[in-house]
Structures are given as structure tokens and as C-alpha cells.
Amino acid sequence: MAKNSEDRFKKIIAHAKEYGFVFQSSELYDGLSAVYDYGQNGVELKNNIKDYWWKSMVQYHENIVGLDSAIFMHPRTWKASGHLDAFNDPMIDNKDSKKRYRADDLIEEHMEKLQGKIDKEVKKARKRFGEDFDEEKFLATNERVVKYKEQIESINNRLVKALEDENLGELKQLIDDLEIVDPVSGTKNWTDVRQFNLMFDTRLGSLSDDSNKVYLRPETAQGIFVNYLNVQKTGRMKIPFGIAQIGKAFRNEIVARQFIFRMREFEQMEMQYFVRPGTEMDWFEYWKNERVKWHRSLGIPDEYYKLYEHENLAHYANAAYDIEFAYPMGFKELEGIHSRTDFDLSAHQEYSGRKVQYYDPETQESYVPYVVETSIGLDRLFLSVLSYAYEEEKLDDGSERIVMKIPPFLAPIKVAVFPLVRKDGLPEKAREIINGLKYDYNCHYEEKDAIGKRYRRHDAIGTPYCITVDHQTLDDNTVTIRERDSMKQDRIPIDNISPIVWERLRENRG
Ligand code: GAP
């Protein structure tokens, strides 16, 4: 079962700071809200995740290539893409607490509470009826449950319609009708609902008038769209083909909480797959399945993932799925798979006045390709790995340890090498071993404290293999290799360290 709780989340955040994974940005000045820095171990984990995603997309697919486009783009990009007009969140303020919320979040949280009541009834009934309990029948017939389900459905219908129609008055009405109170002030003293654009802007050059206004990109995808013809022509790409990119994106999130889950500056890993019109739904299915498989390959159990089909679509999409992850605060969006039709390319064609059509040698037709997008937040993926990995273990000898069960191939440090004592030539031997390994693996040398303490420190950052150099090493060139999760130790020749680590890292990839 997935491990969720607020308490666990707090521990993970504290652990991430204590062991150099994630720090609050500008902590010295009391921090900058919803902006974070990655520390010495965090940056390694992040780079390993990026590397795995990049290889999975670009290296393992003949027809997907990479791109690194600039963060600043011509401002008309954002008019064409619809972000200037439609990249808004409906916000509402509580007049007493002066806190601002996303109106749809408040309503969704209300529905989650109703769902919580259903779950409670099911739990009670299961306890009462024991083995004879028929959950399906109970959900369909229990009066209270049926009433809650009807309420959820009716609220959801109103919410989806209000969002589709951009009917802010109806959103406010829903909040009033449901008697939603501000969690801080406890009052229902709300303002009207207003739209709030999420893009940051700044100015290019020295003039400070509006003609120089540029935006910090809110998604990396537009850099791919405006370069699609450049890449297609110079790479002689044939449809279907993809362009992948990893880079920073910026959103002025109002409700920015939950650590690195919702940030104002974050990183995306996106891939746009250009396809022949009419084939997009097949490719949409294909990429949905591929991405689920990819997540499974990380070695995190299946029950941590859930697919969610969007009813309320972004302005550019005609179909969308989220891959949700069981974070400590519940199931939340990790990755989006979107069918974006020809929305973006056609809009850029219109706004730029340049043709972005593709001549298909097979059908001998020119057309604007359709696009299927896979878009994952690197920071959210990082958080999923971190929150899955965190374990507090009671050991057989009664002691406790905190171990980060990070999939070994993603671990920040792969091999730690310890001389048993700081004398008798053992440190020199340990350094010699590191010198032989460091071109293949990120290694770490440690000689301070007793061996047990050194193991604990590396458990806490998720190092999968610890090598100990002892006096026997000097006689027969063997060392012990200790595996993080099982804590099992084997005696092996020094020459075998590299192939064994290589083998085990590959085995551990799901
Ligand atoms: N190009 C499509 C796009 O940007 P999105 O669903 O808005 O779609 C894609 O974002 C992914 O980016 C999300 O699934 C999430 O992982 C990540 N993401 C979005 N906003 C984020 C934020 N404020 N902080 C961290 N990650 C975020």
C-alpha cells in the first residue's frame, strides 16, 4: 500500500533539507515562497532522472530528437498559443483572512471531503460484514452513500460546466451554495471570483514601456512548436516524429504550497510528437501506455500510479490524461498526456504569417501536423521518487535507521568507499579503488566515524553500495560490498566491483 500522511510529508521535507537534497531558495533572507534550490545530493538525483528520461526519449527512439530552446520567446508566441488570454486560474479571496484560493480547488476539496465520507462508510461496513461484504452492492444501495455520490456528481457537473463556460459567477454561486468556509478564518466572507493570469513578465533591453514586454515561458512546449520546421527540415524528419526538451518553466502560482509539488520556477520534460491528422487518437493511446510503462520501469510499485481522464480540458487539448502519483498528501498529477490537435501549429501559422505545413511524401499531401504531447514536471518526478524512497526501519537488533530506497540507478552516489581505519595504508587503498571507479560511477570517500555510522549516513541519502577496505584487502585484494536495502555483505575481489555494480544497477531497473 502507498504510504501517505501529512506527518510523513513533513519528515520527508525535513530529511530532504538535512541531507542536502532540497533547500528553500534564499533561506538566508527567510526564503522565497514556492522557489527551491537543489543541494549536493538533490542535483545528482535530478540529473540522473533527467538523463534517464532523455535516453528513454531521444536515445531509444530513432524518430525523436532533442532541443534546447530559449526561455524568452517573441511575445506574440503567447498570444498565438492562447496563454495570454486563457492561461488563467479563477481566484477568490477571503475578506477576513486576506488569503487567496483557486475557486475550483476549494470546490474540488469539498468533493474530496464527500468522497472521504463514502470511504468511511465502506470501511465501517466492511468491518461489520466481514468476509460477506459486497462492496459493489453496498456502494449501489446504501442510502447515505448513494446520497453522497449524487451530491458529488451534481457538484462536478456544475463545476465542469462553469469552467468550460468560464462562468465565474456560477463558480462563486457554487462556493456559496456549498457553504464552503475559509480554512484559515473559518468564515464565508468571500470576494467575487476573478481570473488571474499565471505568466510572469519582464522587459527586454533598456526601455520600460510595454512594447518591450516579454514573458518567462509557462511551458517549454512552445519552444518546440516554433522550431518544429527548423528541426524537421534540418533533421530530415518524417512524420511521425518527436522533439523532446528539458527546461525551466515559470508560473505565478497563487496557491503555491506542498513543497516542490507546486513551484513558481520549475522544470519540465516535454515531448511533442507530430503525427498525420486522423491518427492522433491512436498515438495518444500509444503514448499514454508508453509513459505508464516508463514509470513502472523505475521500480516503484504499480499501486502508486493512477490514470485520470480530464473532463475539464486545457484550452489547447481535445483529450488529456494525467498520470497521478500517490504523494504523501494523496494522489496528484505527475505527468500529463495531451492530444493538442493542430491548435498550436495552426495558431503560429496564423500569427506569424508563415506556413508551417509538412509535405507528406506517402500521401502526397501538405498538412499542418497534429500533436500528441507528453509533459512531466521534473520536480514532481523528483518528489515522487523521494517520497516513495523514504523509509524508517526497525532493525533486528532493535536499532532504527532511515533509508532512502531510491531506485539504485537513480541514486545520487552509487558507491561509497570506506577504509576500516584511518591508518595502515587502508585510506590509500580506498582512494586507489575510487580512482578506478570514478569515471563510471559517482563515488564518495568517507573515513570519519565508525563504519556503522558511515553506513547510516549513506542509507540516509540512498547510496546503494558501500565498499569497505580492511586489513584483509591488503593481503588478498578483496573488499566487502554492502547492499543498502538488504544490508547483506559479500566479500569480492576489487577487480569485480565495477562489473558487479554495473550488473546490479541494470538488474534493479524495473
Ligand atoms: N505543455 C503542457 C503543460 O505544461 P501542464 O499540465 O500545465 O501541461 C505539465 O504541466 C506538467 O508540469 C504537470 O503534469 C506537472 O508535472 C508539471 N507542473 C505544472 N505546474 C507545475 C508547478 N507549478 N510546479 C511544479 N510542476 C508543475
Residues whose N, C-alpha, C, O or C-beta is under 5 A from the ligand:
A	BS01	GAP	P218 E219 A221 R251 E253 I260 F261 R262 M263 F266 E333 L334 E335 G336 S375 I376 G377 D379 R380
